[in-house]
C-alpha cells in the first residue's frame, strides 16, 4: 500500500499537488489548533507558588428577581469567609425584589443594597457601575442571582490568588440542563465559546466572552475610566472593559466543576441568537490582531472539510492516508471534548456537541453575515 501511495504521488499533476497541499495545510492548521489551545487546557497544572485569600465583593444585579433573591442571596451571605460582602443593585424592578432585598439587609450585615430609580437604556451597565463604586473590597466578582449552586469550594477557589501578578481569575459559567433543543444548543455554544477563549488566554491572545464568575480588581475598572464610549454597546457589558486589560501574565484560569456556576434559567431561540450576537459584538471590540486570528480560525475550520472532500474528489487513490489523518484529528478532538466536559460537569452533551461542531463554523459565518448586514442597515436608517 505504501508503494502504491508513492507511485500515486509521483504521478500527480500540478493541480492535484495543489489540492493535496492546501488540504494538508488546512489539516495541519486545525490539528495544531487542538494541540496549542484546548489540549493545553486539558494538561494545564495549577500554580501553587504563591497563595493567599483575598476578600471578595460579590456583585449581584437584579431585575424582577424576587424569588431568586430569596433562594440565592442567603446562601451567598451565609458562606464563611473573611471580608466577604454581597453588593446587590436593583435595576428598576417592577415586582417586590427591592422589598426582599430590604428584608435580607435587616438579617445580614454583609449585604449592601442600592437601586436605580428610573428606566434607562443602558441600565445594566449603570447598575454595574453603582455596584463597583459601592464595593468595599478591591477584588470583585459578578454573580448572576439565577445561579443557585454557591458553595464554600466555589468561594475558596475564586478568592484564592495564586501568583503575585494575578489581576483576574476566570471561572466557568453555564446553565442548568433542561428539556428542549435550545437549552442544549445554548449550552454547547457557550461551552465552545468559553473553551476557545480559555485556550487563547493560555496562548497570549487573552479575551473573554462572558463576564460572569470572573474575579478582578475593581481599581483596574476605574483606572480605565469604566465603560467610556462603549456604554452604548447593546449586547456586551463588563467583557468590554475586561478585554481591555486582560493578559496571559495577569490571568488565572479556574476551569473545574467546583468553581463553575450553573444558572437555573429557561432559554429559547432568541436567547441562543443573543449569545451568538454577543460574541460577534465582543470580537468587534478586540484588537486588530486578535480579530485576524479569530477570523482565520473560523475560516480554516469551515474550509477544512471542503479541503478533505476536494482531495478525495481529485486524488481518490490516496484515501487511506487521508482517512488516517482525518481519524487521528477526530480522535484527539473527541478525547479533549470528553475530558473537559467531564471536568466541568457538562453532562449529556458529548454526541450532540460533536455533531454541532461540524455545523457550527458554517452556521456562524451565515449568522455573522446576516447580523452585520442588519446592523449596517440599522445604522444607515438612524443616520437618515
Secondary structure, DSSP 8 states (H G I E B T S, - for coil): -HHHHHHHHHT--HHHHHHHHHHHHHHHHHHHHHHHTHHHHHH-----SSEEE--EEEEEEESS-HHHHHHHHHHHHTS--TT-EEEEEEES-SSSHHHHHHHHHHH-TTEEEEEE-S--TTHHHHHHHHHHHH--SSEEEE--TTB----HHHHHHHHEEESTT--EEEE-EEE---SSHHHHHHHHHHHHHHHHHHHHHHTT----S--TTEEEEHHHHHHTTTTGGGGG-SS-SHHHHHHHH--TTTEEEE-SGGG-EEE-----HHHHHHHHHHHHHHHHTS-HHHHHHHHHHHHHHHHHHHHHHHHHHH-GGGHHHHHHHHHHHHHHHHHHHHHHHHHTT-TT-HHHHHHHHHHHHHHHHHHHHHHHHHHHHHHHHHH-
